[in-house]
Amino acid sequence: GTAGNQTAVVSRYALLGVVASRGRGAALISVDGQEAKPVRVGNPVDGGLVLKSVTARRAVLAGSLDAPAQITLELPLPGS
């Protein structure tokens, strides 16, 4: 895929919150502007992607837990 195509895919997802805990966390992700839903690490997000990992401000989506990261979502900085 091209960089433009990747941007279009990323724009479908909005990261609204994360719960980072030891081992497994969760992320609040909105797809295509729909109501955001909490997704636990390892669970499917949409379209064949799973939530691979979460950190304090970031959620990483991949084809599987063993696959390389495909999409990295970041929380907007406060006040931006």
Secondary structure as UniProt FT lines:
FT   HELIX           3..10
FT   TURN            11..12
FT   STRAND          13..19
FT   STRAND          26..31
FT   TURN            32..33
FT   STRAND          37..40
FT   TURN            41..42
FT   STRAND          44..46
FT   TURN            47..48
FT   STRAND          49..54
FT   STRAND          58..62
FT   TURN            65..66
FT   STRAND          69..74
FT   TURN            78..79
//
